[in-house]
Amino acid sequence: MPNLTIGKLAKQTEVTIETIRHYQRIGLLTEPAKPEGGYRVYSTDAIARIRFIKRAQQAGFTLKEIATLLSLDGAHCADVRQLAEQKCQQIDQQIRDLTALRQVLESLVNDCQQTAPAAHCAILDAFSDDDASPTSNFK
């Protein structure tokens, strides 16, 4: 693929030019040298690298975690597995937190349905009440 400029790279990988520049700034992608009077030309390896980054993000990894994955390479499978296991644990915790939040909101909605139409909104009252926090179950 000749003359793979940043614009063409962005189009090939379905990311923005700013995303590519961001990846370069944080060290996930190497910025090619700029020839005098010309444009930087990227190798096809850059396409694979960006696609790896995007897939890892879709799996829930942060850019910092992706940098670690890239530094480990395939030779450290046990380390990669450990990072994936930790990510699974984080996701499980997020699910528990979201489930608890949903229960709190369901309770507020139920309280709202039980109040008379002319009365104050139970949900807004719960958010305004200094004595009770609707998310106190999280602490």
C-alpha positions as CSV (number, residue, x, y, z in Angstrom):
1,M,0.0,0.0,0.0
2,P,2.1,2.9,-1.2
3,N,2.0,6.4,0.2
4,L,0.0,5.6,3.4
5,T,-0.4,9.1,4.7
6,I,-2.1,9.9,8.0
7,G,-5.4,10.6,6.3
8,K,-5.3,7.3,4.4
9,L,-4.3,5.5,7.6
10,A,-7.2,7.1,9.4
11,K,-9.6,6.0,6.7
12,Q,-8.2,2.5,6.5
13,T,-8.6,2.0,10.3
14,E,-11.8,4.0,10.7
15,V,-10.3,6.4,13.3
16,T,-9.7,10.1,13.1
17,I,-6.4,11.8,12.4
18,E,-6.5,13.2,15.9
19,T,-6.8,9.7,17.3
20,I,-3.7,8.7,15.4
21,R,-1.9,11.7,16.7
22,H,-3.0,10.9,20.2
23,Y,-1.7,7.4,19.9
24,Q,1.6,8.8,18.8
25,R,1.8,11.3,21.7
26,I,1.2,8.5,24.3
27,G,3.6,6.1,22.6
28,L,1.2,3.5,21.3
29,L,2.1,4.3,17.7
30,T,5.4,5.4,16.2
31,E,5.4,8.6,14.2
32,P,7.3,8.1,11.0
33,A,10.0,10.6,10.0
34,K,8.8,13.5,7.8
35,P,10.8,13.7,4.6
36,E,11.8,17.2,3.7
37,G,9.0,18.8,1.8
38,G,6.8,15.7,1.9
39,Y,4.3,13.8,4.0
40,R,4.9,11.2,6.6
41,V,4.3,7.8,5.2
42,Y,3.1,5.0,7.5
43,S,3.8,1.3,7.0
44,T,1.0,-1.3,6.9
45,D,2.1,-2.3,10.4
46,A,0.4,0.8,11.6
47,I,-2.9,-0.5,10.3
48,A,-2.5,-3.7,12.3
49,R,-1.4,-1.8,15.4
50,I,-4.4,0.6,15.4
51,R,-6.8,-2.3,14.8
52,F,-5.2,-4.1,17.7
53,I,-5.7,-1.0,19.9
54,K,-9.3,-0.6,18.8
55,R,-10.1,-4.3,19.5
56,A,-8.5,-4.2,22.9
57,Q,-10.5,-1.1,23.7
58,Q,-13.7,-2.9,22.7
59,A,-12.7,-5.6,25.1
60,G,-12.7,-3.0,27.9
61,F,-9.0,-2.3,28.2
62,T,-7.8,1.3,28.7
63,L,-5.1,2.8,26.6
64,K,-2.6,2.5,29.5
65,E,-3.5,-1.2,29.8
66,I,-3.2,-1.6,26.0
67,A,0.3,-0.1,26.2
68,T,1.2,-2.8,28.7
69,L,-0.3,-5.5,26.5
70,L,1.7,-4.2,23.6
71,S,4.9,-4.2,25.6
72,L,4.4,-7.8,26.7
73,D,3.9,-9.1,23.2
74,G,3.0,-12.7,22.6
75,A,6.0,-14.1,24.5
76,H,4.4,-13.4,27.9
77,C,1.1,-15.2,27.6
78,A,0.8,-15.8,31.4
79,D,1.2,-12.0,32.0
80,V,-1.4,-11.2,29.4
81,R,-3.8,-13.8,30.8
82,Q,-3.3,-12.2,34.3
83,L,-4.2,-8.8,32.9
84,A,-7.3,-10.2,31.2
85,E,-8.3,-11.9,34.5
86,Q,-7.9,-8.6,36.3
87,K,-10.0,-6.9,33.6
88,C,-12.7,-9.5,34.1
89,Q,-12.7,-8.8,37.9
90,Q,-13.0,-5.1,37.2
91,I,-16.0,-5.7,34.9
92,D,-17.6,-7.9,37.4
93,Q,-17.3,-5.1,40.0
94,Q,-18.8,-2.6,37.6
95,I,-21.7,-4.9,37.0
96,R,-22.3,-5.2,40.8
97,D,-22.1,-1.4,41.1
98,L,-24.5,-0.8,38.2
99,T,-26.9,-3.4,39.6
100,A,-26.9,-1.6,42.9
101,L,-27.4,1.7,41.2
102,R,-30.3,0.3,39.2
103,Q,-32.0,-1.0,42.4
104,V,-31.7,2.5,44.0
105,L,-33.2,4.1,40.9
106,E,-36.0,1.5,40.8
107,S,-36.8,2.3,44.4
108,L,-36.9,6.0,43.7
109,V,-39.2,5.4,40.7
110,N,-41.4,3.2,42.9
111,D,-41.6,5.9,45.5
112,C,-42.5,8.4,42.8
113,Q,-45.3,6.2,41.6
114,Q,-46.7,6.0,45.1
115,T,-46.9,9.7,45.7
116,A,-50.0,11.7,44.9
117,P,-49.8,13.6,41.6
118,A,-49.9,17.0,43.3
119,A,-47.2,16.2,45.8
120,H,-43.5,16.9,45.3
121,C,-41.6,14.5,43.1
122,A,-40.1,11.8,45.3
123,I,-37.1,11.5,43.0
124,L,-36.2,15.2,43.1
125,D,-36.9,15.2,46.8
126,A,-34.4,12.3,47.3
127,F,-31.8,14.2,45.3
128,S,-32.4,17.4,47.3
129,D,-32.6,15.8,50.8
130,D,-29.4,16.5,52.7
131,D,-30.1,13.7,55.2
132,A,-30.3,10.8,52.7
133,S,-28.2,10.1,49.6
134,P,-29.8,7.9,46.9
135,T,-26.4,6.3,46.3
136,S,-25.6,5.8,49.9
137,N,-25.8,2.0,49.3
138,F,-22.5,2.3,47.3
139,K,-20.3,3.5,50.2
